[in-house]
């Protein structure tokens, strides 16, 4: 097998290291976003549970800027369920993205390990 020049090998190593670093950063960001969406979804679920526990004649209000507007119960429940579904979809997407980034990071690490293990000892 033909040996690569030191300069070429160095460029390959830098590129693999950069891929690993970028993957790790993106993975961290993706996990933080996923945790934030999970918190938002849990708050929405608790809100839905609280609304369902209220009597049917209780007025419901929604914050709009600096004021509150009375909203019919079915409208409020529909909006909350829609928001919950959107958050669930976002969480699923972020989970898939995290798995991809984790695989990319692990592949880059494995490539670096292989290069260093197969490198001749000096």
C-alpha positions, 0 to 999 in steps of 0.5 A: 500500500502506498504511503500518504505524505505527511501533509496529506495525512495531516489534512485528513486528520484535521478534517476528521477531527473537525467533523467530530467536533462539529458533530459533538457541538450539533449533538449537544445543541440538538439535545438541549433543544429536545429537552426544552421542547419536552419541558414545553410539552409537559407544561402543555399536558399539565395545562390540558389536564387542569382545563379538563378538571375545571367545571364546564361553566368556568371562563377560560382566558388566553394571554394576548400580548399584555391583555387576556381574551376570553376563549371558548373551552373547545377552541382553547382545548383544540389549540392546546392539542395542536400545540402539543402535537407540534411539539411532539413532532419537533421532539421526534425530528430532534431525536432523529437528528440526534441519532444521526449526529451521534452516529456521525460523531462515533464514526469520526472517532472510529476513523481517528482510532483506526488511523492511529492504531494502523500508523507505524510506531516511530 
